[in-house]
Amino acid sequence: MSEHIGSGNLRVHDEFEDEWPGSRATSTEIVINLVRAGAALNARVSAFVQEYGVPSGASLGVLEVLRAEGGPLQPSDIARRIFASRPALSGILDSLQVRGLVRRQAHPQSRRGIHVEITDEGMQIIERLLPELHRAEVEWTKVLDDTEQRELLDRLGKLQARLLPDDERLWRSKRSR
């Protein structure tokens, strides 16, 4: 279906639109290459955070949400902020809890609910990890100059506005409001 070209992008074959009426080759190439770039970045982030004892990029997301919140959150709030399903979040929380990076507690107003909070150990790891990760992000993206980075962000924002529900586009903590 696709071939690699010199720019690093995958391309569909020349007869793609004839084979798939109603399609646009460029649209399919955008999707293929965004998914591919996302997978490559996810793999890099996961490998990076594993060196600090954090099991995955999604686990980092949980720790960062809890750090930024500055207090406990319900699992449903965490899942929404990291774009994860509740069952997937449950496995992530299990892994973080076993490592002593988060703690689950009974919700103060609900017998069935729980709150999740970052532990001191989780906070120490995240405070060591984030500065190094942000430096790595600079390295990963420096192939684009400042103007290209802003243009890419603008275009990604436009695409995400089309694809994501309003509540999923807002990944802000109480500290940033």
Steps between C-alpha positions, in 0.01 A plus 500: 500500500775746577860568418778688675632817340811705574327743738422222746129501412308199381305552177215308343530369144414717201171322424373527860211737425388287204505189718311670784232732357424794727844487659782754485854368491626798698245444778601135536869593496442757776326242718761230436788734573343657810430155645856394414654814655281461808609139543866598460469779759309274737776238472768761571315642799431153640864393463612825662268480803574132557856601585350684800284207614179629342344216301369691197415832342141455616627449856695823467176668394328380818784622720510836324123549531519425873805723548338789315172457687673533834259260668307176457274431202238244417610242241236622253654849506848359442378277214336796328813715529737237359253382232483146641212265558416422861603132462836605350549751781436230758799302370718811494403584859571142610848521350571839659365391839719187505801727443390729783447800270127550564262419780131417479274600788131480572310805375399710802139545381434169324537147630552358151725773361872544534750781472847464355795710607867512416735383775814683613705245308290559187547874540877463538522289185287739297704799617822327386351362179314800356796739455692225317199404290441862399864526391457182295187647338714793381742252339221298338336808346802713408482371144227767471592866549289722729270614218443143381426386857238774542349418159485130588331580831247722324416229249481228764271724704273546201487125441442421868219756516331298226567159656471539878192581707524835681560349845795292375680800354542655842785341690544767761549461870367725772847657524490623141150650515 
